[in-house]
């Protein structure tokens, strides 16, 4: 029997977790959020710091008034806070603020295209579209394959690096899959990449909020060159994301967006760009997003990233043990005890369309999950073992039911009792599935 300590220890620091919503009969029930991989609710500390700072809100880098100087200092000082959180060298790297990880990767892809005109970019078959599509229209792209369980084939990475014989300049890999939760061995991958003179980008959107990450290593070959992540997945939903990379690289690269704040001098005949990160942050900076991000970082550091990981994986393993006992449930990831992952669990109920399962979980018990392909169509196709020609059918028949899964993604504020409600609801859906076809 689990003692559910989460209610007193963690739930009190999250806004809205005990909010009541109406269920199918109109009765008020407490909402349950198992869709944290998409967006997390805000920390109360984040909302508090937003309110506290708002009376000082002013223009960044644009004014000589006290509030402007104060706001600008907080904005610039925040970059070191971010660097310290992901353990990178602030002297060598620059922190560029963007809207989210998607924009960060698009920005990096453009910057790479201004430096490397003829090179190969490797990404993987398990990536979110945001770490695949931005590269396709600028470079020759090849893909590191996955095995039958959807895990990355590290030997295929090395084989492709050998095959391209120095043409690969960047390897793009997710830190943790948004579909299966698998954590990739990013430091081993970095070491392999660097031995072939390639750099590594880690999409940290699903890793940074849940597990400690170290961009800098005592062994230089294991350092992470570029990192992208989003604050809205780490309890700070105010429209900020982060791209981190070497200052030297961004000094060479052209900016993708230009305008206010990006220049040193402009005449009728020439433009001189400002140094990074200024030249990479066109327009008025999102100081409120930065306040939210740094507030979140302070709270997560106080809680301890290893403690967060342990609690989330305890909840995950509890849910996994319950779902494995239901014969009608198919789980689409490695369920072994030694699997390195974050707390994401994809599944389907036999004979029930994934979208119907998701809607029923919400309708009956107020449980929020995600269903579909999670912006990772090529990966889902492989996990579901769908032939490529069948995917072409869906392209031509847009109204047909698309394949997919239901995704549970847990956070440190989730509880064992919430999982019990989930399991009870799944059994109820199975019992009534003849009416759901």
PyMOL commands that set and color helices and strands:
alter all, ss='L'
color gray80, all
select helices_A, chain A and resi 6-9+11-13+44-54+66-85+101-115+129-131+133-136+154-164+186-195+220-222+231-233+247-252+278-280+287-303+305-323+354-365+377-384+388-396+416-431+433-435
alter helices_A, ss='H'
color red, helices_A
select strands_A, chain A and resi 20-22+28-30+32-33+93-98+120-124+140-144+168-174+199-203+226-230+241-246+263-266+271-273+329-331+344-349+367-368+370-372+405-409
alter strands_A, ss='S'
color yellow, strands_A
deselect
rebuild
show_as cartoon
